[in-house]
């Protein structure tokens, strides 16, 4: 007889729970009102084979809770995992910002982090080719600070109107409810700004080996403000201390069937073993004068700020050392909003960022309720305002006035904040310009030629062709034409692979 099956740390959760309880301390089953119930395994019926009675509240209580216990999944980033830990400041960057979490060496700030796939649903495999969300919530003395980014330094579109169509093109076909590679590549080939992210995603880093082995990026450019009200533009980089590791396309596909929760399991098990993952935080900074001289728009999220010209500056380290004790309460209800800024950090004219400042709070109120920021995992340490009531209210602020100004000791504004921010002068011209005419080929060409090695270039071409070959002829032709604008070699490679797949006897 063989020995017992070796089980990983996550599989031991119930065994560990049982071991933590003393014998005879199981407790009494109650309904949701805390009232004890006599039977949890059968309903009250008329006779042995008769119907259930409506007076069986214990059954009714369970049934109605069960039909309401799932909250809406996120529109994007639906499937993910997360953990808790802290950020430790190792380098004082007060020359750029007054944000206290980044200016006191040795200061530790508690945080929560969530990692996710982007396009696919909550029940989908987490090893599919897709960008990965990388979001961090800092619980600071100045309120919540949410850094919402991805594992890529760029994004597909620079304008939110295009972004909405982009997401729809990546989702399931609404008629067949199947992935549709025609709509995927049709949109991308018609919006060439998408190709920088697309090339990145179809390289090795499109399938990271779990969440621990990938970098994180703010992607957007933010504004840092120091004590002298001087502005510096900034991008944030989280660099994994576990080393970057990626899955081959074949291994990722294999894991879809063998372990569709591979990334979630890997993160949970590592923390449970005490192998706490960590990331070093760096910033790239750029003055307004330097930004004006760049050959591209710094606030275009489809562009990178070259590290050879703007090197990384160390700030601190993020460490995750606690798994959630309740996934729904602490991870599924964990809600981010890039509009949650602390003094010393502010938004820029980045169009995608500007839209996210509105959209995140709106979608969280729809998904979790108007008081989602009162849920323990989202709640700041301190909050005083003039907003009250609403569903699931927890903190109604102890009878304080509900209007401002008032004469009854209600909270007042902080004059330091107004003095900190620089003067804002509005543009005298309002326009609506489709920025598709900007240079969309130079940076993805650099990524393909100078960042990728020969093996990675071939892998990228193989990965693009794998789905592109399923498209209609005109979508294939247009996409290859756009890829050729990025680099002749890339266009030729993809064309050769697609042509061979469609016509196996063709000379290549």
ABEGO torsion letter per residue (X at the ends): XBBBBBBBAAAAAAAAAAAABBBGAAEBBBBAAGBBBABAABBBBBEAABBBBAABAAAAAAAAAAAAABBBBBABGABBBBBBBBBBBABBAAAABABAAAABBGBBBBBBBBBBBAABBAABBAABBBBBBBBBBBBBAAEBBBBBBBABABBABABAAAAAAAAAAABBBAAAGBBBAAAAAAAAAABAAAAAAAAAAABAAABBBEAAABBBBAGBBBBBBBAAGBBBBBBBBBBBAAEBBBBBAAAAAAAAAABAAAAAAAAAAAAAAGBBBBBBBBBBBBBAAAAAABABBAABAABBBBAAABBBBBABBBBBABBBABAAAAAAABBBBAABBBBGBBBBABAAAAAAAAAAAAAAAAAAEAAAAABAAABBABBBBABBEEBGBABAGGGBBABOBBAAGBBBBBAAAAAABBBBBBBABBBBBBAAABBAAAAAAAAAAAABBAAAAAAAAAAAAAAAAABBAAAAAAAAAAAAAABAAAAAAAAAAAAAAABAABBX
